[in-house]
């Protein structure tokens, strides 16, 4: 079998480990791996070549909190539309995600297994997907999107629509949580997600409520541990977060309403904290309904980031764009908002090597064994050729259609600028 080679000549490289720009280098990709980085001009290159002069090669971006199925459709469309239509929209969204330079996503809720399979076999373009499958929610929890007439659960012997299609698992009690966790693992989840507290997009639960008991959460954690992986939870408040920590959860999503003692607890226990830069800015106007809860949550964002930095918590980056088609195109712009708290190099590190470290916690359930988040020999060849220096100008990441001269996923060119 012939080896596929791609050479990027005379290019500067973002070293995501050190957080600095090095080079210039000649970078060679063979098949789906980075084969070598050699000083520019040191060797003769044969095969497909790209001129990297004046450009910077960075690892493919990673969004650690994404919803492939529901990013670009309104809530009502997701709940009542023909399922084929929802999937068709998701196929387009997956392609657009990749074209924004996000070559990998951790999908935290939705019937995404079929889309993932189609991407992995090359049928459709899209990012690598680390799937949770249906998020696990208690009755009346953040994942309970049932319509009013679908109560009580199982009326007439039928599950609700969101359960049938695999959007959510509604579970009450240890046995139901355990069953739901095992079903998602059976379907191919690389990690599990539980709803541990109130949410913005859901209608039945205020932000301050805690969801699931310690024993219920522990049931899911033990199921995940038996499969060599972990549980992450949606939680905003100290009570919800502390219950999750006590249950053995390894990652917290959001946490905008945290207090200092709980932030310290996350750091002390080496628990990942996947924060989103939700602010009272132009993006809030593009978000879906429940604006009062959204305002309450965004008011805590700045303090949450500052506490995470103060206590040196393990911070991951995710967008959690949900039911907001206008906001989806701003995925890269949301990443650049991190410059409010971090240097540009630190921003890029979060969306590359740091998020890759979080993904690796799925252990033997990792669907893509190999090294992500770095431009290094032997790493998976997910790369972006940026026209300019994103460490000097992080706003380049927010304008992929202008700034990305080439996007490479799994060693293959996804797109390259003409000329």
C-alpha positions as CSV (number, residue, x, y, z in Angstrom):
1,X,0.0,0.0,0.0
2,X,1.4,3.4,-1.0
3,X,2.2,5.9,1.7
4,X,0.4,9.2,1.5
5,X,2.8,12.1,2.1
6,X,2.2,15.8,2.6
7,X,4.9,18.4,3.2
8,X,4.5,21.9,4.7
9,X,7.7,23.9,3.9
10,X,9.3,26.7,5.8
11,X,6.5,27.1,8.4
12,X,6.6,28.3,12.0
13,X,5.0,25.9,14.5
14,X,3.1,26.5,17.6
15,X,4.6,24.3,20.4
16,X,1.5,23.6,22.5
17,X,3.5,22.0,25.3
18,X,5.8,25.1,25.8
19,X,3.2,27.6,24.6
20,X,5.6,29.2,22.1
21,X,6.3,29.6,18.4
22,X,9.3,27.8,16.9
23,X,10.8,27.4,13.5
24,X,10.9,27.7,10.6
25,X,10.4,24.0,9.9
26,X,9.7,21.6,7.2
27,X,6.9,19.4,8.4
28,X,6.1,16.0,6.8
29,X,2.9,14.1,7.2
30,X,2.7,10.4,6.3
31,X,-0.7,8.8,6.2
32,X,-2.4,10.1,9.3
33,X,0.6,10.9,11.4
34,X,3.2,13.8,11.7
35,X,6.3,12.0,10.5
36,X,8.9,14.6,11.0
37,X,9.8,18.2,11.9
38,X,13.1,19.3,10.4
39,X,14.8,22.6,10.0
40,X,13.5,24.4,6.9
41,X,15.5,23.6,3.8
42,X,17.5,20.8,5.4
43,X,16.2,18.0,3.2
44,X,14.8,17.6,-0.3
45,X,11.0,17.1,-0.3
46,X,9.0,15.0,-2.7
47,X,5.3,14.7,-3.1
48,X,2.5,17.2,-2.3
49,X,3.9,20.4,-0.9
50,X,2.4,23.5,0.7
51,X,4.4,26.7,1.2
52,X,4.2,27.7,4.8
53,X,6.2,31.0,4.5
54,X,4.7,33.6,6.8
55,X,2.3,31.1,8.3
56,X,2.0,29.2,11.5
57,X,1.1,25.5,11.9
58,X,-1.0,24.8,15.0
59,X,-2.7,21.6,16.2
60,X,-6.4,21.1,15.2
61,X,-8.7,22.8,17.7
62,X,-10.7,20.8,20.2
63,X,-14.1,21.8,21.6
64,X,-14.6,19.9,24.8
65,X,-18.3,20.7,25.2
66,X,-20.2,20.3,21.9
67,X,-23.6,19.1,20.8
68,X,-23.3,17.8,17.2
69,X,-27.0,17.0,16.8
70,X,-28.5,20.2,18.4
71,X,-26.1,23.1,17.8
72,X,-27.8,24.7,14.8
73,X,-31.5,23.9,15.3
74,X,-34.0,25.7,17.6
75,X,-35.4,23.7,20.6
76,X,-38.8,23.2,19.0
77,X,-37.3,21.8,15.8
78,X,-35.3,19.3,17.8
79,X,-38.4,18.2,19.8
80,X,-41.0,17.9,17.1
81,X,-39.4,17.5,13.7
82,X,-38.9,14.4,11.6
83,X,-35.8,12.8,12.9
84,X,-34.3,12.5,9.4
85,X,-34.5,16.3,9.1
86,X,-32.6,16.7,12.4
87,X,-29.9,14.4,11.2
88,X,-29.6,16.2,7.9
89,X,-29.1,19.5,9.7
90,X,-26.5,17.8,11.9
91,X,-24.5,16.6,8.8
92,X,-24.2,20.1,7.6
93,X,-23.3,21.3,11.1
94,X,-20.5,18.7,11.4
95,X,-19.0,19.8,8.1
96,X,-19.1,23.5,9.2
97,X,-17.5,22.6,12.5
98,X,-14.5,21.0,10.8
99,X,-14.2,24.0,8.4
100,X,-13.9,26.3,11.5
101,X,-10.7,24.3,12.4
102,X,-12.3,22.2,15.1
103,X,-11.0,18.8,14.2
104,X,-12.2,17.1,17.4
105,X,-15.2,17.6,19.7
106,X,-16.3,16.0,22.9
107,X,-20.0,15.5,22.3
108,X,-21.9,16.0,25.5
109,X,-25.4,14.9,24.7
110,X,-27.4,13.6,21.7
111,X,-27.9,10.7,19.4
112,X,-24.6,11.2,17.7
113,X,-23.3,7.6,17.2
114,X,-24.5,7.3,13.6
115,X,-23.0,10.7,12.6
116,X,-19.8,9.7,14.2
117,X,-19.7,6.4,12.3
118,X,-20.3,8.1,9.0
119,X,-17.5,10.6,9.7
120,X,-15.1,8.0,10.8
121,X,-15.6,5.9,7.7
122,X,-15.3,9.0,5.4
123,X,-18.8,9.1,4.2
124,X,-19.3,12.7,5.4
125,X,-16.9,15.3,6.6
126,X,-16.7,16.3,10.2
127,X,-14.6,16.3,13.4
128,X,-13.5,13.4,15.5
129,X,-16.3,12.8,18.0
130,X,-15.9,11.6,21.6
131,X,-19.5,10.7,22.3
132,X,-21.6,10.6,25.5
133,X,-24.7,9.6,23.7
134,X,-27.9,10.4,25.6
135,X,-27.3,12.6,28.7
136,X,-28.6,11.0,31.9
137,X,-31.1,13.1,33.7
138,X,-33.5,12.7,36.6
139,X,-37.2,13.5,36.1
140,X,-37.5,17.2,36.0
141,X,-33.8,17.6,35.5
142,X,-31.8,19.5,33.0
143,X,-32.1,16.7,30.4
144,X,-35.9,16.4,30.8
145,X,-37.2,18.1,27.6
146,X,-40.4,16.1,27.5
147,X,-43.5,17.9,26.3
148,X,-46.2,18.5,28.8
149,X,-48.4,15.6,27.6
150,X,-45.6,13.2,28.1
151,X,-46.0,13.0,31.8
152,X,-46.0,10.6,33.6
153,X,-43.0,8.9,32.1
154,X,-44.0,5.6,30.3
155,X,-47.6,6.5,30.1
156,X,-49.4,3.8,28.1
157,X,-46.2,1.8,28.1
158,X,-44.3,4.2,25.9
159,X,-41.1,6.1,26.5
160,X,-41.0,9.7,25.6
161,X,-39.7,10.9,22.2
162,X,-36.4,12.2,23.5
163,X,-35.7,8.8,25.1
164,X,-36.7,6.8,22.1
165,X,-34.4,8.7,19.7
166,X,-31.5,8.6,22.2
167,X,-31.3,12.3,23.2
168,X,-31.6,11.6,26.9
169,X,-32.0,8.9,29.4
170,X,-34.5,9.8,32.2
171,X,-33.6,7.8,35.2
172,X,-34.7,7.9,38.9
173,X,-33.0,5.7,41.4
174,X,-29.8,3.7,41.3
175,X,-31.1,0.9,39.2
176,X,-32.3,3.2,36.4
177,X,-29.2,5.3,36.4
178,X,-27.1,2.1,36.2
179,X,-29.2,0.8,33.3
180,X,-28.9,4.1,31.5
181,X,-25.2,4.3,32.0
182,X,-24.7,0.7,30.8
183,X,-26.8,1.3,27.7
184,X,-24.7,4.4,26.7
185,X,-21.5,2.4,27.2
186,X,-23.0,-0.4,25.1
187,X,-23.7,2.0,22.3
188,X,-20.1,3.3,22.3
189,X,-19.9,6.2,24.7
190,X,-16.3,7.3,25.4
191,X,-17.5,8.9,28.6
192,X,-20.8,9.5,30.4
193,X,-22.6,12.7,31.2
194,X,-25.1,13.3,34.0
195,X,-27.1,16.3,34.8
196,X,-26.3,17.2,38.4
197,X,-28.1,20.6,38.6
198,X,-30.4,23.1,37.0
199,X,-29.8,24.5,33.6
200,X,-30.5,27.4,31.3
201,X,-32.0,25.7,28.3
202,X,-34.4,23.5,30.2
203,X,-37.8,24.7,31.4
204,X,-38.6,22.8,34.6
205,X,-35.6,23.3,36.8
206,X,-34.3,26.5,38.4
207,X,-30.5,27.0,38.3
208,X,-30.1,26.6,42.1
209,X,-31.6,23.0,42.3
210,X,-29.4,20.0,42.8
211,X,-30.2,16.8,40.8
212,X,-29.5,13.2,41.6
213,X,-28.5,11.8,45.0
214,X,-25.0,10.8,45.9
215,X,-25.8,7.1,45.5
216,X,-27.5,7.7,42.1
217,X,-24.4,9.5,40.8
218,X,-22.1,6.9,42.3
219,X,-23.9,4.2,40.4
220,X,-23.0,5.9,37.1
221,X,-19.4,6.5,38.2
222,X,-19.0,2.8,39.1
223,X,-20.4,1.8,35.7
224,X,-18.0,4.1,33.9
225,X,-15.0,3.0,36.0
226,X,-15.8,-0.7,35.2
227,X,-15.4,0.3,31.6
228,X,-12.2,2.2,32.2
229,X,-13.6,5.7,31.6
230,X,-15.2,8.5,33.6
231,X,-18.3,10.6,34.3
232,X,-18.7,14.3,33.7
233,X,-21.6,16.4,35.1
234,X,-23.5,19.5,34.2
235,X,-23.5,21.6,37.4
236,X,-23.4,25.3,38.3
237,X,-23.7,25.5,42.1
238,X,-21.4,24.5,45.0
239,X,-23.9,21.9,46.3
240,X,-24.3,20.1,43.0
241,X,-20.5,20.2,42.4
242,X,-19.6,18.9,45.8
243,X,-22.1,16.0,45.5
244,X,-20.5,15.1,42.2
245,X,-17.0,15.2,43.6
246,X,-18.0,13.0,46.5
247,X,-19.5,10.5,44.0
248,X,-16.2,10.3,42.1
249,X,-17.0,12.4,39.1
250,X,-13.8,13.5,37.2
251,X,-15.0,16.5,35.3
252,X,-17.4,19.4,36.0
253,X,-19.1,21.3,33.1
254,X,-19.9,25.0,33.6
255,X,-19.6,25.8,37.3
256,X,-20.3,29.5,36.9
257,X,-22.1,29.8,40.3
258,X,-19.2,28.2,42.2
259,X,-17.7,29.5,45.5
260,X,-14.1,29.7,46.4
261,X,-14.1,26.7,48.7
262,X,-15.6,24.5,46.0
263,X,-13.1,25.8,43.4
264,X,-10.3,24.8,45.8
265,X,-11.9,21.4,46.2
266,X,-11.7,20.8,42.4
267,X,-8.1,21.7,42.3
268,X,-7.2,19.6,45.4
269,X,-8.9,16.5,43.8
270,X,-7.3,17.0,40.4
271,X,-10.8,17.3,38.8
272,X,-11.2,18.9,35.3
273,X,-13.3,22.0,35.1
274,X,-14.7,22.6,31.6
275,X,-15.7,26.3,31.6
276,X,-17.4,28.3,28.9
277,X,-16.8,32.1,28.3
278,X,-20.5,33.0,28.5
279,X,-20.6,36.8,29.1
280,X,-23.2,39.5,29.0
281,X,-22.2,40.5,25.5
282,X,-23.5,40.2,21.9
283,X,-23.5,36.4,22.0
284,X,-26.1,36.3,24.9
285,X,-28.6,38.0,22.6
286,X,-28.1,35.0,20.1
287,X,-28.8,32.4,22.8
288,X,-32.2,30.7,23.1
289,X,-35.0,31.5,25.6
290,X,-34.9,31.6,29.4
291,X,-33.0,34.8,29.4
292,X,-33.4,35.4,33.2
293,X,-31.5,32.2,33.9
294,X,-29.0,33.0,31.3
295,X,-28.3,36.4,32.9
296,X,-27.9,34.7,36.3
297,X,-25.4,32.3,34.9
298,X,-23.4,34.7,32.8
299,X,-23.0,37.0,35.9
300,X,-20.8,34.4,37.5
301,X,-18.5,33.7,34.5
302,X,-15.8,36.2,35.3
303,X,-15.5,35.1,39.0
304,X,-15.5,31.4,38.0
305,X,-12.5,31.9,35.7
306,X,-10.6,34.0,38.3
307,X,-11.2,31.3,40.9
308,X,-10.1,28.6,38.6
309,X,-6.9,30.5,37.8
310,X,-6.3,31.4,41.5
311,X,-6.5,27.7,42.6
312,X,-4.7,26.4,39.5
313,X,-7.6,24.1,38.5
314,X,-7.3,22.0,35.4
315,X,-9.3,24.1,33.0
316,X,-10.8,22.8,29.7
317,X,-12.4,24.9,27.0
318,X,-15.9,24.2,25.5
319,X,-18.5,26.3,23.8
320,X,-21.8,24.4,24.7
321,X,-23.6,26.1,21.8
322,X,-27.1,24.6,21.9
323,X,-30.2,25.4,19.9
324,X,-28.5,28.6,18.6
325,X,-27.9,28.5,14.8
326,X,-26.6,32.1,14.7
327,X,-24.1,31.4,17.5
328,X,-22.6,28.3,16.0
329,X,-20.6,30.2,13.4
330,X,-18.9,32.1,16.3
331,X,-17.3,28.9,17.7
332,X,-13.8,30.3,17.1
333,X,-14.8,33.7,18.4
334,X,-15.9,32.2,21.6
335,X,-12.4,30.6,22.0
336,X,-10.8,34.0,21.5
337,X,-12.9,35.4,24.4
338,X,-10.6,33.5,26.7
339,X,-8.0,36.3,26.1
340,X,-9.9,38.2,28.8
341,X,-8.2,35.9,31.4
342,X,-5.4,34.2,29.5
343,X,-2.5,35.0,27.1
344,X,-3.1,34.1,23.5
345,X,-0.6,31.2,23.9
346,X,-2.6,29.9,26.9
347,X,-5.8,30.2,24.9
348,X,-4.4,28.0,22.2
349,X,-3.1,25.5,24.8
350,X,-6.6,25.1,26.3
351,X,-8.1,24.3,22.9
352,X,-5.3,21.9,22.0
353,X,-3.1,20.1,24.4
354,X,-5.2,20.7,27.6
355,X,-8.4,19.5,26.0
356,X,-6.5,16.6,24.5
357,X,-5.4,15.6,28.1
358,X,-9.0,15.6,29.1
359,X,-10.1,13.5,26.2
360,X,-7.4,10.9,27.1
361,X,-9.2,10.2,30.4
362,X,-11.5,7.9,28.4
363,X,-8.7,5.4,28.5
364,X,-9.5,2.2,26.7
365,X,-12.8,3.7,25.5
366,X,-10.8,6.3,23.5
367,X,-12.1,6.0,19.9
368,X,-9.0,7.6,18.4
369,X,-5.9,6.1,20.1
370,X,-3.0,8.4,19.4
371,X,-1.7,11.8,20.4
372,X,-3.9,14.8,19.8
373,X,-3.3,18.5,20.5
374,X,0.3,18.8,19.5
375,X,2.4,19.2,16.3
376,X,5.1,16.6,17.1
377,X,6.6,13.5,15.5
378,X,4.2,10.6,15.9
379,X,1.2,12.7,16.7
380,X,-2.1,12.4,14.8
381,X,-2.0,14.8,11.9
382,X,-4.8,17.2,12.8
383,X,-3.4,20.5,11.8
384,X,-4.3,24.1,10.8
385,X,-2.1,26.3,8.7
386,X,-2.8,29.9,9.9
387,X,-2.0,32.8,7.7
388,X,-0.1,34.8,10.3
389,X,0.8,34.4,13.9
390,X,-2.1,33.6,16.2
391,X,0.0,34.1,19.3
392,X,0.6,37.7,18.2
393,X,-3.0,38.1,17.0
394,X,-5.5,35.6,18.5
395,X,-8.3,37.1,16.6
396,X,-7.2,35.1,13.6
397,X,-8.9,32.1,15.1
398,X,-12.2,33.9,15.0
399,X,-12.0,34.4,11.2
400,X,-11.3,30.9,9.8
401,X,-12.6,31.6,6.4
402,X,-9.9,34.4,6.0
403,X,-7.1,33.1,8.2
404,X,-6.9,29.4,7.7
405,X,-4.8,28.6,4.7
406,X,-5.3,24.9,5.1
407,X,-7.0,22.5,7.5
408,X,-5.7,18.9,7.8
409,X,-7.6,16.1,9.6
410,X,-6.1,12.7,10.0
411,X,-3.4,13.5,7.5
412,X,-5.7,14.6,4.7
413,X,-6.3,18.1,3.4
414,X,-9.8,19.2,4.2
415,X,-9.5,22.6,2.6
416,X,-6.7,24.8,1.2
417,X,-6.8,28.4,0.0
418,X,-6.7,28.8,-3.7
419,X,-3.5,30.2,-5.2
